[in-house]
Amino acid sequence: MTYHILDAASLRDWLAQQPDLSERLGGEAAEWSIREVSDGNLNTVFLLHGAVGALCCKQALPHVRVAPDWPMPLERALYESRYMQTVAPAVPGLMPEFLAYDADLFLIVMECLTAHEVLRSALIADRALPGFSAVIGTYIARTVQATGWVNQPFETGARLLEQFSGNTALTRITVDLILTDPYRVCDRNPEPEAGLREDVKALQNDQNLHQAVGRLQERFLTARQALLHGDLHTGSIMLDGSDVRVIDGEFATTGPVGFDCGLYLGNLALHLCAVPHKAAFLRDEMLAFWQSFSTELRSSLSKEGGDQWALSGPAARQDLIETFLHDILRDTAGFCGLEMIRRTVGFAQVADYGVCSTEKDRLLARQKALQIGRTLVVQGASLRSFADILSLMGL
């Protein structure tokens, strides 16, 4: 079958020819309920319900949904399917169950999370129950344990490099949209509101900031520490009460562990800027994230594993673990700052600012995000503890 963009009718026909998937839905194909729920930039997503079960089908589009003249490689669906299959054994119950991948249609079929809500929406509506960040910390730590060079044989890292090195188009998006575009005049950057223009101009002329951004560019492109989700923000996480799932791993690549940590915390910090009255709640979530991440990672790294620390004894290994965690902390601070800046003045901004009740409040929230973001990027390399990150956020 050659690639074509599926609609409800053609998806129904395709699924009817897949016995294992049809059995999960149950009943007659004509009776299946099919609803398109696409709300991202790169894919179409359908939810299907049958007599006995449900499925989620996600197909890659050949272009950006909001910019049809911006082509996108269909192969990104392959990398998302590889990411799901690679990470799933290490994080049982923390992502949708992977069910099938069709290489001709660039289509992923997975568990349907009908009862779940996107974390960003839940935060905006004050429906997110405390504790979700601890789950994300555990998720990242277990991913590092399963895919990291530091505690896996080098053959594991080499295999992952081979499997994900071709995901260059989406990695290019990261290099451009997060690491470059906000700091230069660029057509992809939305026109800033009048009150923010001087702030944007200052970012684009700040040589100290650009030097610090350059260090983070180098880290992202050269520090192949583990397999990254690559786009771990509050729109890539769903929850139903205490059931937390990570979705949308199409940006998967190998890179510095602090990148995923920083993007996640950066989105919580953006929400903080928009809703400062929730500071205590968000501080607790950030602390829970780092505590669960660092505790889980310390535990896994204390055991003998990869070739990287093969010559270290128990005492030396503990020193290496703390040094490794400190390096992750510094990267986390820097990438957190980059994410705050990007989501405020770059392409694909966040809906959290819509919570602000007036235009003045929204402007102040954006300016605060830029100030915190810049500080984290410039000072991140000198931070000593997670408390330092919270302090720079005013927490």
Secondary structure, DSSP 8 states (H G I E B T S, - for coil): -------HHHHHHHHHT-HHHHHHH-S-GGG-EEEE---SSSEEEEEEE-SS-EEEEEEE-SEETTEEEEE--TTHHHHHHHHHHHHGGGSTTSS--EEEEETTTTEEEE---TT-EEHHHHHHTT---TTHHHHHHHHHHHHHHHH-TTTS-HHHHHHHHHHHTT-HHHHHHHHHHTTTGGGS--TTS----GGGHHHHHHHHT-HHHHHHHHHHHHHHHH---EEE-S--STTSEEEETTEEEE---TT-EEE-HHHHHHHHHHHHHHHHHH-GGGHHHHHHHHHHHHHHHHHHHHHHHTS--SSTTTT--HHHHHHHHHHHHHHHHHHHHHHHHHHHHHHHHSSS--GGGGG-SSHHHHHHHHHHHHHHHHHHHHHGGG--SHHHHHHHTT-
